[in-house]
């Protein structure tokens, strides 16, 4: 018995070229969209990390009934008192609490509660205003370091040069206790 063999054993060169062309077009459309999606997610992650750090500083201040500082990005913003010195200029978005416990913390009684925000790297950066230093008291109210007025304003503006719109996530603190995030469009340094 003899089996019939058809002459169609694979793809023709034309069919293969059409398939490759379609794949190239799809890839050209998908890669920029994926890059924008990744950058947008990186911005959201970074802003959520800052909100988490601010919330942690606020909760630690209430829990320990002790001054807690969300660190700014310069020694001038952090000041030169005990908490500000612990923050220095390299712990922006870190959280320190003044406990007086020299056994389990530093010799000055300052404990590090949280290291710097890990989300601000790669595709995202802090805008030109930098990161503000906010000190929380035992009642959970945040103040600009060195003042007695509850903090109202931008804590940090995070941006990405990859996006052309909605490329900023602005984390703000209102009346010293309300933490919020908003989206904006603008130049990113």
VENPE-V813969 format. One line per field, one symbol per residue. psi: psi as a letter, one per 40 degrees, with the letter a starting at -180 (. if undefined). A space follows every 10 residues. Layout:
# VENPE-V813969
psi: ???
This chain:
# VENPE-V813969
psi: hhihhiegea iidddddddd dddddddddd dddddddddd dddddddddd dddddddddd dddefihihh haeiddddie addddddaee fheihihhde gedeaieefh hhdhaiheeg ibeiihidea hihhhhieee hiihheiehh hhahdihhih edidifeihh hihhfeehhi hiiihiih.
